[in-house]
Amino acid sequence: MTAARSRGNVTTRSLVAYILLAHALAWLVSLPLWLGPGLRQPVLVAVVGAIMMFTPTAATLLVLRRGERRPWRELARTVGLGVGRSPGRLFAWLGLVAAAVYVVVLGATLTSTLLGQFDLDPGFSGMAELLRQQGAAPQGIPLGLMAALLLGAALLNGAINTIPALGEEIGWRGFLFPELQARFGTGAALVATGIIWGLWHAPLILLGYNYPLHPVLGLLAFCVVCTLLTGILAWVRQRSGSVWPAAYGHGLFNALFGTALLVFQRAGAEVDALHGTVLGWSGWPVPVILVAALLIAGAYTPLSPNRASSAGASRSPRLDATARRQPTARSAYDRRGSAPLE
């Protein structure tokens, strides 16, 4: 007897198993840090962090392949590995998510400054000092132009970050968010995905990562940050029909956050992440407004299945019409009683 799917695309048991597996694998990967030097060896932290980013994908594969017995093509369609409606529209969504990430990160820098939680220097003294320390001080290039070049280079760095970010996005926005949305609605799915994603970072944050002064409160704050970012990444995943814009947006956020600190922070100044930048409360007004606007606009409606490609392969109108005229021609998986993909 097959367990009820409760309006989702997998059983509730599989969904719970995914959440537990993703977190358990993250803790397993992080054990060398907890049993060893903590965050004192940056290379080890980077290696552990990179491997950890693929644990949501590993959990998704275990659940969908071993638990749900999904064929690879069905699995790829479930998590949105295709290009959506067309390659051209996919690139448009990549541009939209890039614009949204710049608005969020730069807007957070501004509000943190206005609320007294970030020491912004329009003269770029922090960037100039760091470049001097590294022996890379620009010769004849205005600091303003250098700042613009660095901020623009985040677009390329975001593209480089897309592959490790995809390791997370296949799980969080490719699989988890659509399942929660189908069961509980958009608002609850955004909050639940954000909290689950935020808590998944616990193995690193509780060691002092991102919030060295407040690891426990920092974990709670990061759940808020992850909820707000889910509001951006789930939007582009659902409306594009593809997980790739979410992966690029995630990678770009990681790149741009560090770049903004480098460019705008005053030389010698320190920032408490619990209070300043997009990681702290003073940086949240802009993303809150943006996500609220998307919710009010109903911007999280999934791209209808017949308008999204299956893992990059499109079907012709003639084949679609034939399929509609033959409703009894169903796959082996459909005969087992699956709900159609959203």
Residue frames relative to the residue before (quaternion, step in Angstrom):
aa qw qx qy qz dx dy dz
M 1.0000 0.0000 0.0000 0.0000 0.00 0.00 0.00
T 0.3514 -0.7598 0.5144 0.1858 3.55 -0.79 1.06
A 0.4735 -0.6724 0.4870 0.2941 3.60 -0.93 0.89
A 0.5751 -0.6080 0.4226 0.3478 3.56 -1.12 0.69
R 0.3760 -0.7473 0.5076 0.2064 3.52 -1.06 0.80
S 0.2840 -0.8151 0.4819 0.1510 3.60 1.26 -0.02
R 0.7268 -0.4664 0.2162 0.4555 3.55 0.85 1.16
G 0.6003 0.5336 -0.3793 0.4594 3.61 1.19 -0.03
N 0.5921 -0.5887 0.4248 0.3498 3.53 -1.30 -0.06
V 0.7368 0.2396 -0.1867 0.6041 3.58 1.32 -0.08
T 0.6296 -0.5201 0.3997 0.4163 3.55 -1.25 0.18
T 0.6119 -0.5453 0.4223 0.3872 3.54 -1.23 0.48
R 0.6031 0.5598 -0.3526 0.4456 3.56 1.08 -0.72
S 0.6649 0.4965 -0.3080 0.4654 3.59 0.93 -0.84
L 0.6404 0.5298 -0.3296 0.4479 3.57 1.02 -0.78
V 0.6578 0.4868 -0.3035 0.4881 3.59 0.95 -0.86
A 0.6351 0.5312 -0.3315 0.4523 3.58 1.00 -0.82
Y 0.6206 0.5404 -0.3451 0.4513 3.59 1.02 -0.76
I 0.6726 0.5026 -0.3077 0.4475 3.60 0.80 -0.98
L 0.6800 0.4848 -0.2919 0.4662 3.57 0.89 -0.92
L 0.6556 0.5166 -0.3135 0.4528 3.59 0.95 -0.85
A 0.6490 0.5267 -0.3277 0.4404 3.59 0.88 -0.91
H 0.6952 0.4571 -0.2793 0.4793 3.57 0.93 -0.87
A 0.6486 0.5195 -0.3307 0.4473 3.59 0.93 -0.81
L 0.6608 0.4990 -0.3109 0.4665 3.58 0.96 -0.83
A 0.6200 0.5386 -0.3470 0.4529 3.59 1.04 -0.71
W 0.6660 0.4848 -0.3016 0.4801 3.57 0.94 -0.84
L 0.6298 0.5413 -0.3336 0.4462 3.58 1.01 -0.80
V 0.6722 0.4952 -0.2916 0.4668 3.57 0.90 -0.94
S 0.7097 0.4779 -0.2532 0.4515 3.59 1.06 -0.78
L 0.4148 0.7444 -0.4547 0.2589 3.61 1.22 -0.16
P 0.6239 0.5419 -0.3759 0.4192 3.67 0.89 -0.69
L 0.6436 0.5039 -0.3326 0.4704 3.61 1.07 -0.60
W 0.6886 0.4828 -0.2852 0.4597 3.59 0.93 -0.87
L 0.7244 0.4159 -0.2386 0.4953 3.58 1.06 -0.73
G 0.7485 0.3737 -0.1914 0.5133 3.56 1.27 -0.29
P 0.8724 -0.1732 0.1053 0.4449 3.57 -0.89 -0.95
G 0.4690 -0.6517 0.4758 0.3590 3.61 1.15 -0.02
L 0.7674 -0.3184 0.2547 0.4948 3.56 -0.84 -1.00
R 0.4351 0.7470 -0.4273 0.2648 3.59 1.24 0.17
Q 0.7174 0.3475 -0.2452 0.5519 3.61 1.21 -0.23
P 0.3187 -0.8066 0.4621 0.1853 3.60 -0.03 1.27
V 0.6302 0.5344 -0.3532 0.4387 3.60 0.99 -0.72
L 0.6624 0.4917 -0.3079 0.4739 3.58 0.91 -0.86
V 0.6250 0.5306 -0.3384 0.4618 3.59 1.01 -0.77
A 0.6588 0.5103 -0.3087 0.4586 3.58 0.95 -0.86
V 0.6568 0.5050 -0.3106 0.4660 3.59 0.96 -0.85
V 0.6647 0.4931 -0.3029 0.4724 3.57 0.88 -0.94
G 0.6558 0.5191 -0.3150 0.4487 3.58 0.93 -0.89
A 0.6596 0.5111 -0.3139 0.4530 3.57 0.95 -0.86
I 0.6654 0.4815 -0.3078 0.4802 3.59 0.93 -0.84
M 0.6316 0.5577 -0.3259 0.4288 3.56 0.99 -0.87
M 0.6222 0.5707 -0.3479 0.4075 3.60 1.03 -0.71
F 0.6923 0.4618 -0.2879 0.4739 3.60 1.16 -0.39
T 0.4681 0.6949 -0.4473 0.3130 3.61 1.21 -0.03
P 0.6166 0.5196 -0.3869 0.4474 3.69 0.97 -0.51
T 0.6333 0.5050 -0.3341 0.4820 3.59 1.06 -0.68
A 0.6327 0.5271 -0.3354 0.4575 3.58 0.96 -0.82
A 0.6592 0.4975 -0.3097 0.4713 3.59 0.95 -0.84
T 0.6323 0.5328 -0.3289 0.4562 3.59 1.02 -0.79
L 0.6601 0.5033 -0.3054 0.4666 3.58 0.93 -0.89
L 0.6498 0.5171 -0.3239 0.4533 3.58 0.92 -0.84
V 0.6956 0.4782 -0.2784 0.4583 3.57 0.91 -0.89
L 0.7515 0.4126 -0.2321 0.4595 3.57 0.77 -1.02
R 0.7135 0.4248 -0.2664 0.4894 3.60 1.01 -0.69
R 0.7684 0.3552 -0.2013 0.4928 3.58 0.73 -1.02
G 0.7385 0.4220 -0.2390 0.4685 3.57 0.91 -0.88
E 0.7969 0.3024 -0.1375 0.5046 3.58 0.74 -1.09
R 0.3370 -0.7767 0.4724 0.2449 3.60 1.31 -0.17
R 0.2634 0.7800 -0.5271 0.2107 3.58 0.96 0.78
P 0.4378 -0.6494 0.5399 0.3084 3.60 -1.01 0.69
W 0.6738 -0.5308 0.3264 0.3971 3.57 -1.18 0.56
R 0.6503 0.5219 -0.3336 0.4398 3.60 0.94 -0.82
E 0.6575 0.4978 -0.3029 0.4777 3.55 0.99 -0.85
L 0.6280 0.5378 -0.3302 0.4554 3.57 1.02 -0.80
A 0.6627 0.5063 -0.3117 0.4554 3.58 0.90 -0.92
R 0.6615 0.4931 -0.3119 0.4712 3.59 1.00 -0.78
T 0.6205 0.5652 -0.3433 0.4214 3.57 1.02 -0.79
V 0.7710 0.3535 -0.1914 0.4939 3.61 0.85 -0.92
G 0.5333 -0.6851 0.3843 0.3140 3.62 1.23 0.13
L 0.2845 0.7894 -0.5048 0.2028 3.59 0.96 0.76
G 0.5416 0.6130 -0.4094 0.4041 3.59 1.23 -0.01
V 0.6174 -0.5660 0.4053 0.3663 3.56 -1.29 -0.14
G 0.5569 -0.5978 0.4096 0.4059 3.59 1.23 0.03
R 0.8276 -0.2081 0.1448 0.5008 3.56 -1.04 -0.72
S 0.7745 -0.1644 0.1375 0.5952 3.60 0.99 -0.81
P 0.6278 -0.5389 0.3885 0.4056 3.60 -1.18 0.42
G 0.6318 0.5496 -0.3420 0.4263 3.58 0.99 -0.75
R 0.6846 0.4630 -0.2868 0.4845 3.56 0.94 -0.87
L 0.5740 0.5713 -0.3812 0.4460 3.58 1.14 -0.55
F 0.6676 0.4859 -0.3069 0.4733 3.60 0.91 -0.85
A 0.6043 0.5434 -0.3577 0.4600 3.59 1.09 -0.64
W 0.6708 0.4844 -0.2998 0.4749 3.59 0.98 -0.79
L 0.5862 0.5482 -0.3683 0.4694 3.57 1.13 -0.58
G 0.6569 0.5000 -0.3054 0.4745 3.58 1.00 -0.79
L 0.6547 0.5161 -0.3173 0.4520 3.58 0.98 -0.82
V 0.6817 0.4659 -0.3135 0.4689 3.58 0.88 -0.83
A 0.5988 0.5490 -0.3660 0.4540 3.60 1.09 -0.61
A 0.6523 0.5088 -0.3128 0.4667 3.58 0.93 -0.89
A 0.6574 0.5146 -0.3142 0.4520 3.58 0.95 -0.86
V 0.6554 0.5084 -0.3181 0.4592 3.60 0.95 -0.82
Y 0.6382 0.5076 -0.3338 0.4729 3.60 0.97 -0.77
V 0.6380 0.5197 -0.3319 0.4613 3.59 0.96 -0.82
V 0.6739 0.5047 -0.2985 0.4494 3.58 0.90 -0.92
V 0.7282 0.4404 -0.2643 0.4538 3.60 0.72 -1.05
L 0.7087 0.4344 -0.2739 0.4837 3.60 0.82 -0.92
G 0.6172 0.5314 -0.3433 0.4679 3.59 1.09 -0.65
A 0.6439 0.5121 -0.3185 0.4709 3.58 1.02 -0.77
T 0.6154 0.5360 -0.3438 0.4646 3.58 1.04 -0.73
L 0.6636 0.5082 -0.2993 0.4601 3.57 0.98 -0.85
T 0.7035 0.4507 -0.2910 0.4662 3.60 0.77 -0.97
S 0.6133 0.5356 -0.3585 0.4566 3.62 1.04 -0.64
T 0.6394 0.5165 -0.3165 0.4735 3.57 1.07 -0.75
L 0.6816 0.4945 -0.2885 0.4557 3.57 0.87 -0.97
L 0.7191 0.4172 -0.2449 0.4988 3.59 1.11 -0.65
G 0.5640 -0.6695 0.3508 0.3327 3.57 1.26 0.35
Q 0.5696 0.6202 -0.3731 0.3896 3.60 1.18 0.39
F 0.7516 0.2548 -0.1765 0.5822 3.58 1.28 0.02
D 0.3056 -0.7667 0.5430 0.1546 3.57 -0.84 1.02
L 0.0539 -0.8271 0.5593 -0.0159 3.56 0.10 1.30
D 0.1355 -0.7817 0.6061 0.0560 3.54 -0.97 0.92
P 0.3136 -0.7718 0.5197 0.1894 3.63 -0.41 1.15
G 0.6319 0.5256 -0.3354 0.4603 3.57 1.27 -0.19
F 0.3989 -0.7644 0.4329 0.2629 3.58 1.36 0.12
S 0.1773 0.8276 -0.5177 0.1249 3.60 1.01 0.76
G 0.6319 0.5406 -0.3420 0.4376 3.59 1.01 -0.72
M 0.6506 0.4999 -0.3082 0.4815 3.56 0.98 -0.85
A 0.6588 0.5155 -0.3141 0.4489 3.59 0.90 -0.91
E 0.6549 0.5144 -0.3132 0.4565 3.59 0.96 -0.85
L 0.6669 0.4975 -0.3101 0.4599 3.57 0.91 -0.88
L 0.6441 0.5127 -0.3247 0.4657 3.59 0.97 -0.79
R 0.6387 0.5174 -0.3280 0.4656 3.60 1.03 -0.74
Q 0.6499 0.5234 -0.3163 0.4512 3.57 0.97 -0.84
Q 0.7244 0.4168 -0.2309 0.4982 3.56 1.07 -0.72
G 0.4707 -0.6953 0.4256 0.3374 3.58 1.29 0.05
A 0.5734 0.5920 -0.3709 0.4279 3.54 1.18 0.57
A 0.2223 0.7974 -0.5309 0.1812 3.57 1.13 0.58
P 0.4616 -0.7075 0.4553 0.2812 3.62 -0.75 0.99
Q 0.2673 -0.7541 0.5832 0.1407 3.54 -1.02 0.87
G 0.8520 0.0193 -0.0519 0.5206 3.55 -0.43 1.24
I 0.5975 0.5282 -0.3796 0.4688 3.60 1.23 0.19
P 0.4373 -0.6969 0.4927 0.2835 3.63 -0.66 1.01
L 0.5684 -0.6169 0.4210 0.3451 3.56 -1.03 0.77
G 0.6101 0.5606 -0.3527 0.4350 3.59 1.05 -0.67
L 0.6589 0.4886 -0.3021 0.4857 3.55 1.00 -0.84
M 0.6320 0.5266 -0.3314 0.4621 3.58 1.00 -0.78
A 0.6378 0.5227 -0.3260 0.4623 3.58 0.99 -0.81
A 0.6572 0.5077 -0.3093 0.4633 3.58 0.95 -0.88
L 0.6456 0.5209 -0.3199 0.4577 3.58 1.01 -0.80
L 0.6601 0.5019 -0.3107 0.4646 3.57 0.96 -0.84
L 0.6595 0.4966 -0.3119 0.4704 3.58 0.96 -0.84
G 0.6594 0.4958 -0.3055 0.4754 3.57 1.04 -0.72
A 0.6235 0.5547 -0.3373 0.4356 3.58 1.07 -0.73
A 0.5175 0.6345 -0.4216 0.3897 3.60 1.20 -0.33
L 0.5649 0.5930 -0.3884 0.4224 3.59 1.15 -0.51
L 0.6803 0.4596 -0.2757 0.4999 3.56 0.99 -0.85
N 0.6478 0.5096 -0.3235 0.4647 3.57 0.94 -0.82
G 0.6129 0.5464 -0.3398 0.4586 3.57 1.11 -0.68
A 0.6315 0.5221 -0.3290 0.4694 3.57 1.05 -0.76
I 0.6383 0.5123 -0.3224 0.4756 3.59 1.03 -0.78
N 0.6865 0.4891 -0.2723 0.4641 3.57 1.05 -0.80
T 0.4836 0.7150 -0.4225 0.2762 3.59 1.21 -0.35
I 0.6581 0.5266 -0.3338 0.4222 3.61 0.91 -0.82
P 0.6903 0.4184 -0.3173 0.4977 3.66 0.76 -0.78
A 0.6231 0.5323 -0.3493 0.4543 3.60 1.05 -0.67
L 0.5890 0.5663 -0.3644 0.4468 3.59 1.11 -0.64
G 0.5754 0.5972 -0.3710 0.4179 3.57 1.11 -0.64
E 0.6917 0.4149 -0.2653 0.5282 3.57 1.12 -0.62
E 0.6980 0.5272 -0.2943 0.3849 3.56 0.79 -1.03
I 0.5577 0.5812 -0.4019 0.4354 3.61 1.07 -0.55
G 0.7160 0.4384 -0.2483 0.4832 3.56 1.02 -0.80
W 0.7693 0.4191 -0.2308 0.4234 3.57 0.62 -1.13
R 0.8066 0.2228 -0.1207 0.5341 3.59 0.69 -1.02
G 0.6251 0.5421 -0.3516 0.4380 3.59 1.13 -0.52
F 0.8129 0.2366 -0.0897 0.5245 3.56 0.91 -0.95
L 0.7505 0.4533 -0.2612 0.4037 3.59 0.52 -1.18
F 0.7007 0.4885 -0.3093 0.4180 3.61 0.65 -1.02
P 0.6721 0.4805 -0.3357 0.4524 3.67 0.76 -0.81
E 0.6375 0.5220 -0.3354 0.4567 3.59 1.03 -0.71
L 0.6763 0.4722 -0.2946 0.4826 3.59 0.92 -0.86
Q 0.6263 0.5398 -0.3391 0.4487 3.58 1.00 -0.74
A 0.6561 0.5139 -0.3119 0.4562 3.58 0.96 -0.84
R 0.7146 0.4533 -0.2542 0.4683 3.58 1.06 -0.69
F 0.8543 0.2113 -0.0351 0.4737 3.56 0.75 -1.09
G 0.5745 -0.5772 0.3959 0.4243 3.59 1.22 -0.18
T 0.6986 -0.5325 0.2981 0.3736 3.53 -1.26 0.49
G 0.6824 0.5088 -0.3096 0.4238 3.59 0.75 -1.00
A 0.6833 0.4717 -0.2876 0.4773 3.57 0.84 -0.95
A 0.6408 0.5295 -0.3289 0.4481 3.58 1.03 -0.77
L 0.6270 0.5317 -0.3397 0.4568 3.59 0.99 -0.76
V 0.6926 0.4734 -0.2802 0.4666 3.57 0.84 -0.98
A 0.6802 0.4923 -0.3007 0.4524 3.58 0.86 -0.95
T 0.6533 0.5001 -0.3221 0.4684 3.60 0.90 -0.85
G 0.6535 0.5254 -0.3145 0.4449 3.58 0.95 -0.86
I 0.6773 0.4814 -0.2990 0.4691 3.58 0.91 -0.87
I 0.6532 0.5061 -0.3145 0.4671 3.58 0.93 -0.90
W 0.6600 0.4977 -0.2991 0.4766 3.57 0.96 -0.87
G 0.6566 0.5186 -0.3146 0.4483 3.58 0.94 -0.88
L 0.6831 0.4851 -0.2872 0.4643 3.59 0.91 -0.93
W 0.5637 0.5988 -0.3800 0.4235 3.57 1.17 -0.53
H 0.6506 0.5108 -0.3105 0.4683 3.62 1.19 -0.51
A 0.3834 0.7734 -0.4538 0.2213 3.62 1.24 -0.14
P 0.6345 0.5482 -0.3767 0.3937 3.67 0.81 -0.75
L 0.7182 0.4037 -0.2500 0.5087 3.59 1.10 -0.60
I 0.6861 0.5015 -0.3052 0.4296 3.58 0.81 -0.95
L 0.6565 0.5116 -0.3247 0.4492 3.62 0.97 -0.74
L 0.6202 0.5021 -0.3426 0.4958 3.59 1.29 -0.21
G 0.6514 -0.5197 0.3151 0.4542 3.58 1.28 -0.15
Y 0.4253 0.7058 -0.4691 0.3176 3.59 1.22 0.07
N 0.8260 0.1539 -0.1795 0.5117 3.59 -0.93 1.01
Y 0.8060 0.1246 -0.0338 0.5776 3.62 0.91 -0.90
P 0.0609 -0.8567 0.5104 0.0432 3.63 0.55 1.07
L 0.6942 0.4730 -0.2851 0.4616 3.62 1.08 -0.60
H 0.8038 0.1613 -0.0514 0.5703 3.59 1.15 -0.57
P 0.0644 -0.8580 0.5057 0.0632 3.63 0.53 1.04
V 0.6918 0.4654 -0.2990 0.4641 3.62 0.89 -0.82
L 0.6770 0.4464 -0.2876 0.5096 3.58 0.86 -0.93
G 0.6033 0.5702 -0.3521 0.4323 3.56 1.10 -0.65
L 0.6235 0.5302 -0.3448 0.4596 3.58 1.02 -0.72
L 0.6505 0.4977 -0.3167 0.4784 3.58 0.98 -0.79
A 0.6488 0.5116 -0.3172 0.4655 3.57 0.97 -0.86
F 0.6650 0.5104 -0.3141 0.4457 3.56 0.97 -0.81
C 0.5652 0.5657 -0.3882 0.4581 3.59 1.15 -0.42
V 0.6286 0.5079 -0.3295 0.4882 3.59 1.08 -0.70
V 0.6408 0.5237 -0.3194 0.4617 3.57 0.94 -0.91
C 0.6805 0.4894 -0.2911 0.4612 3.58 0.90 -0.91
T 0.6150 0.5303 -0.3504 0.4667 3.58 1.08 -0.62
L 0.6692 0.4887 -0.2995 0.4729 3.58 0.93 -0.85
L 0.6602 0.4873 -0.3126 0.4785 3.59 0.98 -0.79
T 0.5940 0.5489 -0.3646 0.4614 3.58 1.07 -0.64
G 0.6075 0.5686 -0.3499 0.4304 3.57 1.06 -0.69
I 0.6795 0.4473 -0.2782 0.5107 3.58 1.13 -0.65
L 0.7314 0.4586 -0.2534 0.4364 3.57 0.73 -1.05
A 0.6421 0.5058 -0.3315 0.4712 3.60 1.04 -0.69
W 0.5817 0.5793 -0.3642 0.4398 3.59 1.10 -0.65
V 0.7396 0.4019 -0.2529 0.4770 3.59 0.68 -1.01
R 0.6080 0.5411 -0.3680 0.4495 3.61 1.06 -0.55
Q 0.7181 0.4571 -0.2651 0.4529 3.59 0.80 -0.96
R 0.7330 0.4358 -0.2546 0.4561 3.58 0.83 -0.91
S 0.6783 0.4564 -0.3040 0.4891 3.60 1.11 -0.50
G 0.3735 -0.7258 0.4905 0.3050 3.57 1.15 -0.56
S 0.7076 0.3976 -0.2331 0.5356 3.57 1.28 0.20
V 0.4440 -0.6896 0.5059 0.2672 3.56 -1.13 0.66
W 0.5130 0.6877 -0.4119 0.3070 3.62 1.18 -0.36
P 0.6463 0.4925 -0.3597 0.4586 3.69 0.86 -0.67
A 0.6310 0.5179 -0.3407 0.4663 3.60 1.05 -0.69
A 0.6462 0.5144 -0.3225 0.4623 3.58 0.99 -0.80
Y 0.6628 0.4846 -0.3141 0.4767 3.58 0.96 -0.82
G 0.6436 0.5227 -0.3274 0.4532 3.60 0.95 -0.80
H 0.6330 0.5226 -0.3156 0.4760 3.57 1.05 -0.78
G 0.6788 0.4874 -0.2878 0.4678 3.57 0.89 -0.93
L 0.6514 0.5113 -0.3099 0.4670 3.57 1.02 -0.81
F 0.6186 0.5388 -0.3498 0.4524 3.59 0.97 -0.77
N 0.6581 0.5104 -0.3119 0.4574 3.58 0.90 -0.92
A 0.6863 0.4772 -0.2862 0.4683 3.58 0.98 -0.83
L 0.7149 0.4795 -0.2701 0.4313 3.58 0.82 -1.00
F 0.5877 0.5860 -0.3795 0.4088 3.59 1.04 -0.67
G 0.6996 0.4541 -0.2708 0.4806 3.58 0.84 -0.95
T 0.6377 0.5327 -0.3291 0.4486 3.57 1.03 -0.77
A 0.6451 0.5245 -0.3242 0.4513 3.59 0.96 -0.83
L 0.6252 0.5185 -0.3391 0.4747 3.59 1.03 -0.73
L 0.6565 0.5223 -0.3046 0.4510 3.56 0.91 -0.93
V 0.7252 0.4653 -0.2507 0.4414 3.57 0.85 -0.97
F 0.8266 0.3335 -0.1322 0.4335 3.57 0.73 -1.06
Q 0.6118 0.5818 -0.3797 0.3782 3.63 1.04 -0.48
R 0.4958 -0.6648 0.4756 0.2932 3.57 -0.97 0.91
A 0.5823 -0.5946 0.4272 0.3533 3.57 -1.07 0.77
G 0.8224 0.2202 -0.1839 0.4912 3.56 -0.89 0.97
A 0.5703 0.5981 -0.3879 0.4081 3.60 1.23 -0.21
E 0.2070 -0.7493 0.6139 0.1371 3.55 -1.26 0.50
V 0.1773 -0.7738 0.5996 0.1012 3.54 -1.18 0.57
D 0.3190 -0.7096 0.5979 0.1929 3.54 -1.02 0.87
A 0.3878 -0.7728 0.4522 0.2186 3.58 -0.35 1.27
L 0.5777 0.5817 -0.3949 0.4146 3.61 1.12 -0.42
H 0.7661 0.3411 -0.1700 0.5175 3.57 1.16 -0.60
G 0.8084 0.2821 -0.1258 0.5011 3.60 0.98 -0.77
T 0.7553 0.3257 -0.3259 0.4662 3.54 -1.38 0.40
V 0.7230 -0.4229 0.3048 0.4533 3.58 -1.26 -0.10
L 0.5978 0.5719 -0.3644 0.4275 3.60 1.21 -0.31
G 0.7438 0.3787 -0.2054 0.5109 3.60 1.19 -0.43
W 0.7410 -0.4662 0.2670 0.4027 3.53 -1.30 0.45
S 0.6649 0.5230 -0.3264 0.4218 3.62 0.98 -0.76
G 0.6830 0.4745 -0.2949 0.4705 3.59 1.22 -0.27
W 0.5637 0.6651 -0.3577 0.3346 3.58 1.25 -0.06
P 0.5208 0.6688 -0.4428 0.2923 3.69 0.97 -0.46
V 0.6831 0.4918 -0.3137 0.4394 3.61 0.81 -0.88
P 0.6966 0.4366 -0.3115 0.4767 3.68 0.76 -0.81
V 0.5909 0.5562 -0.3773 0.4462 3.60 1.08 -0.60
I 0.6650 0.4948 -0.3018 0.4710 3.58 0.90 -0.91
L 0.6645 0.5139 -0.3103 0.4451 3.58 0.92 -0.88
V 0.6865 0.4655 -0.2899 0.4774 3.60 0.86 -0.92
A 0.6227 0.5314 -0.3461 0.4584 3.60 1.01 -0.72
A 0.6432 0.5166 -0.3217 0.4647 3.59 1.00 -0.81
L 0.6478 0.5100 -0.3188 0.4676 3.60 0.99 -0.79
L 0.6417 0.5168 -0.3221 0.4663 3.58 1.00 -0.78
I 0.6644 0.5023 -0.3054 0.4615 3.57 0.89 -0.93
A 0.6958 0.4736 -0.2662 0.4698 3.57 1.04 -0.78
G 0.4062 -0.7210 0.4706 0.3059 3.59 1.23 -0.14
A 0.2823 0.8289 -0.4436 0.1910 3.55 1.13 0.72
Y 0.6301 0.5637 -0.3382 0.4133 3.61 1.21 0.08
T 0.3614 0.7259 -0.5056 0.2946 3.58 1.22 0.29
P 0.4359 -0.7211 0.4589 0.2819 3.62 -0.64 1.03
L 0.5487 -0.5657 0.5008 0.3579 3.51 -1.24 0.56
S 0.4884 -0.6905 0.4395 0.3027 3.59 -0.71 1.04
P 0.6142 -0.6137 0.3445 0.3571 3.59 -0.95 0.87
N 0.6953 0.4834 -0.3000 0.4392 3.62 0.93 -0.79
R 0.6769 0.4563 -0.3051 0.4904 3.60 1.29 -0.02
A 0.6620 0.4413 -0.3112 0.5197 3.56 1.28 0.02
S 0.4639 -0.6792 0.4893 0.2899 3.53 -1.05 0.72
S 0.4264 -0.6701 0.5454 0.2679 3.53 -1.27 0.41
A 0.8134 -0.2089 0.0730 0.5380 3.55 -0.28 1.39
G 0.7682 -0.3895 0.1889 0.4717 3.54 0.93 0.95
A 0.6646 0.4811 -0.3252 0.4703 3.64 1.17 -0.17
S 0.2344 -0.7887 0.5570 0.1131 3.56 -0.69 1.08
R 0.3268 -0.7199 0.5773 0.2040 3.54 -1.27 0.48
S 0.4858 -0.6667 0.4802 0.2980 3.53 -1.08 0.71
P 0.6219 -0.5322 0.4061 0.4064 3.62 -1.21 0.44
R 0.6180 0.5548 -0.3566 0.4280 3.60 1.02 -0.72
L 0.6701 0.4816 -0.2966 0.4808 3.59 0.96 -0.88
D 0.6320 0.5271 -0.3399 0.4552 3.58 1.00 -0.77
A 0.6556 0.5063 -0.3167 0.4621 3.57 0.95 -0.85
T 0.6330 0.5304 -0.3269 0.4594 3.57 1.01 -0.79
A 0.6486 0.5174 -0.3161 0.4601 3.55 0.99 -0.86
R 0.6565 0.5071 -0.3232 0.4554 3.59 1.01 -0.76
R 0.6714 0.4895 -0.3052 0.4652 3.59 1.08 -0.68
Q 0.7530 0.3218 -0.1869 0.5427 3.61 1.22 -0.33
P 0.0556 -0.8579 0.5102 0.0231 3.59 0.52 1.17
T 0.6425 0.5394 -0.3458 0.4203 3.60 1.17 -0.37
A 0.5737 0.5764 -0.3905 0.4314 3.59 1.23 -0.20
R 0.1501 0.8161 -0.5327 0.1667 3.57 0.13 1.30
S 0.5559 -0.6197 0.4421 0.3339 3.54 -1.15 0.60
A 0.6633 -0.4875 0.3748 0.4265 3.54 -1.29 0.26
Y 0.6402 0.5200 -0.3374 0.4538 3.56 1.03 -0.72
D 0.6401 0.5256 -0.3327 0.4508 3.61 0.97 -0.86
R 0.6421 0.5354 -0.3407 0.4300 3.59 0.99 -0.75
R 0.6293 0.5161 -0.3505 0.4635 3.57 1.18 -0.32
G 0.6344 -0.6045 0.3100 0.3688 3.57 1.25 0.16
S 0.3341 0.7590 -0.5106 0.2272 3.60 1.03 0.59
A 0.4499 -0.6262 0.5517 0.3178 3.53 -1.28 0.41
P 0.5543 -0.6016 0.4320 0.3798 3.63 -1.05 0.56
L 0.5663 -0.5944 0.4504 0.3509 3.53 -1.16 0.61
E 0.3788 -0.6969 0.5598 0.2397 3.53 -1.15 0.75
